[in-house]
Amino acid sequence: MTTTVALIGAAGHGAWHLRAIDALGERVRLVATCDVQPGYDYTDHRRMLAERKPEVVVVCTPPHTHLPIALDALDAGADLLLEKPPVLSLADHRTLAEASRGRAVQVGFQALGSPTLPMLPDRVGAVTSAAVAGAWWRPDAYWTRSPWAGRRGRDGALVNAFAHALMQALAITGISPPWTLSLDRYRTRPAVEVEDTATVRLRVPDGRELFVAVTLCSGEFVPGDITVTGTAGTAEVGYTEDRLDGEVLPGRIGLLENLLDHREHDAPLLVPLERTEPFTVLAEAILTAGEPALLDPARLKPREDGAEIPGAAALVRRAAAERAHFREIGAFQ
Ligand SMILES: NC(=O)c1ccc[n+]([C@@H]2O[C@H](COP(=O)([O-])OP(=O)(O)OC[C@H]3O[C@@H](n4cnc5c(N)ncnc54)[C@H](O)[C@@H]3O)[C@@H](O)[C@H]2O)c1
């Protein structure tokens, strides 16, 4: 069986999806690429949908454009692989959920296809908490790569670069609203309106907790290490490379492949839209939380393509280990 697929938003991260489509061989046939930039089959997605009638549409446009494009694709009868973050508010999430009844919407949180997730209950029992540490470097060019990059209400280390860390921790803990949220957010570039460094704490009434400490200003790389604590033990998960207690596990299931399995023989979707609603609630709270504190340049270590926070990797590791906000460990005072 061959399923027709189209890609909307082809020039950026869409290139990754083109490779994923190609890797599925005869299971899929790419019938159109669409981008507002020249060089693709279509510049107008509505025209593409009407003329090519794809069965599956991959939406890989900027996050604030997802909702209208997804609604158009659903209206044209397609199932969706919609990039993360699916939408930027709970109201939009519910609008999309309503419009997608009877259709499949898979959201691009690819780490939920990880083989580490089903193994966790055996290792730790019932999960009581997850703490994430991530320290990456993103140069000045990262913040000017697209018009929405670094823009208030649209981007940020938490909702974009480390979105998978948040979603993975939400999935591992099973935490959903109502919750108590506290945030501690910083930025190092005056022209960037959003956080590049932050901690997040979420607690639910039964005592389960999720803690995330991340930065995009680190000279030392910490890929994204999740310490999972449960009733029967702890485990260390590397969500970017499917590492579980030091061992990298093969067998991640691709989200497009899983969407095809769902269409062909009703396999459960790995990341159905409803599974991502807690992420959307958290993302909206972060996106509307106001401006992060601007760090004093005197604290930073300048480099050609930006400025590092000295000792950033150690800071995120300590914050995650203690489940303490940067402000609570006196990090930037
Ligand atoms: N799953 C992942 O690991 C991952 C990684 C990177 C990006 N993403 C997500 O992928 C999406 C795209 O990110 P990006 O960095 O490629 O963004 P981008 O700003 O480069 O936009 C992607 C493309 O969409 C095009 N575009 C914009 N509006 C359009 C429209 N109305 N119709 C057709 N094309 C349009 C742009 O011209 C661009 O080529 C975002 O949701 C992002 O969060 C996911």
The ligand as a Gaussian input file, in Angstrom:
#p B3LYP/6-31G(d) Opt

LIG

0 1
 N       10.960000      17.897000      15.830000
 C       12.111000      18.558000      15.854000
 O       13.120000      18.080000      16.373000
 C       12.183000      19.930000      15.236000
 C       13.423000      20.500000      14.921000
 C       13.431000      21.768000      14.331000
 C       12.242000      22.433000      14.081000
 N       11.064000      21.843000      14.425000
 C        9.782000      22.504000      14.180000
 O        9.568000      22.542000      12.779000
 C        8.824000      23.712000      12.451000
 C        9.591000      24.519000      11.430000
 O       10.794000      24.959000      12.014000
 P       11.921000      25.649000      11.100000
 O       13.076000      25.887000      11.985000
 O       12.124000      24.870000       9.855000
 O       11.203000      27.046000      10.809000
 P       11.388000      28.060000       9.591000
 O       11.120000      29.427000      10.079000
 O       12.673000      27.782000       8.890000
 O       10.132000      27.685000       8.680000
 C       10.075000      26.503000       7.948000
 C        9.639000      26.805000       6.537000
 O        8.257000      27.139000       6.508000
 C        8.094000      28.080000       5.464000
 N        6.787000      28.720000       5.621000
 C        6.434000      29.713000       6.470000
 N        5.123000      29.997000       6.325000
 C        4.649000      29.160000       5.375000
 C        3.371000      28.972000       4.777000
 N        2.324000      29.701000       5.153000
 N        3.260000      28.034000       3.815000
 C        4.316000      27.282000       3.412000
 N        5.553000      27.422000       3.940000
 C        5.717000      28.343000       4.913000
 C        9.302000      28.977000       5.587000
 O        9.555000      29.668000       4.364000
 C       10.388000      27.984000       5.916000
 O       11.067000      27.514000       4.775000
 C        8.582000      24.450000      13.769000
 O        7.351000      24.068000      14.295000
 C        9.709000      23.936000      14.639000
 O        9.439000      24.023000      16.030000
 C       11.013000      20.605000      14.978000

